């Protein structure tokens, strides 16, 4: 089975940088994935990809060096299993607020005895190799999202669930539950202390901390210990690139 480069980066103590896909198109997914990102995530929760489009986007990402990740719509065993069977190398699971919910995510992601994933990786085995079953639990990543004040309260319980490879902070929902407007960052100590607490908890329990960010925020997140950082997205890259081109064309008019 092809090695998950993200797991290798983490094992070597590095930071894995990723991009976020909301546009349900295999060609744009491949374009983004070919830019050198360590992982590229298809967003099935707030993006517009359904399962058929995600299936083709995963296959397109597999033609590159980036690892294909998917954020599933919810913590539900059926869609998690189908996503992995399609070839996802990592599954980001939204709104995990308790140990029981983290265990449910692991059970959906991992084969027995680590979990209860049902066997049938037809597409995944075609993409990853005939030894897929032997190495799937090791190479595929279960990544619950920490994005509420409740999850923060239960952080240690979530991080000690066997099979949780990383957690991923959703700053917008996290902000809302802390009584702040939705945003990727806040200067308020309440927010800054919370994201530091998550990074410190991950370090304590040997779990990789991840967070949704931007290229400009990445150094600050890296400095406090985050090792899975989103730095770009298809929608923002497309709009900013087009805006920049138009602005340059109009210079001097």
GICORFEN-V347159 format. One record per helix or strand of 2 or more residues. SS is the DSSP state (helix for helix, strand for strand). FROM is the first residue (numbers start at 1). TO is the last residue. If there is no record, write none. Layout:
ss=[SS SS]
from=[FROM FROM]
to=[TO TO]
This chain:
ss=[helix strand helix strand helix strand helix strand helix helix helix strand helix helix strand helix helix strand helix strand helix]
from=[5 16 26 39 51 67 77 90 99 122 132 141 149 155 166 171 189 208 215 228 234]
to=[11 21 33 43 62 71 85 93 109 128 139 146 153 159 169 177 205 212 223 233 249]
